[in-house]
Amino acid sequence: MDNKLTEKIIGAAINVHRVLGPGLLESAYQECLLFELQSVGLSVTKEIALPIVYKDIKLDHGYRIDLLVENKVVIELKTVEAFTDVHTAQILTYMKLGNYPIGLLINFHTKLLKNGIKRFVNTPQ
């Protein structure tokens, strides 16, 4: 599933973490990662509204994807001590609702960023 794309994204995230280090707000990492990804030629949008469709009702419930790369990879950014089951459920839900194939959960609150990255694949049921 598009390993080259996720490698580019992870490389850009590592560059941001290398320069900024841990300890900033999620929004700072989001803006810098957006800049890094666009500077390598990737199509990136931020704060994508994600409505919930229940039966025939569309509910604008306020869910927002942090970054969406090439209309395929959902990136959910965190600045937390450790991932929880809620973080995993959040990104899996975003992937399912938007029918996106790949997700990256990235925690910038780590000494080494590689220890703060989880990759997810949306397998159709």
C-alpha angles and dihedrals in degrees: 000000000000099000093171091060094049090046089056091048093048091047090053091048090051090051091052092047092047091056100038103028122200125311106065130109120275090245092061092054090045094056094045094047090048089054093047094049094048091047090061090052101260123143107240133173126184136212094016110191110232115196124200117236112207112184100309096337122100111208119194093210097169100252111154130191109221095218134354117198122203088342088283113073121065112206117197113188125206138178100196138130091247140345117266132199087261091062091051092047090049096056093041089052092050090050092048096045093049095036090234116163102214136036134187121198107198125189113195092186094087134099091232114029093211086069090056101055128096123179123208133191121205106225112194114238 
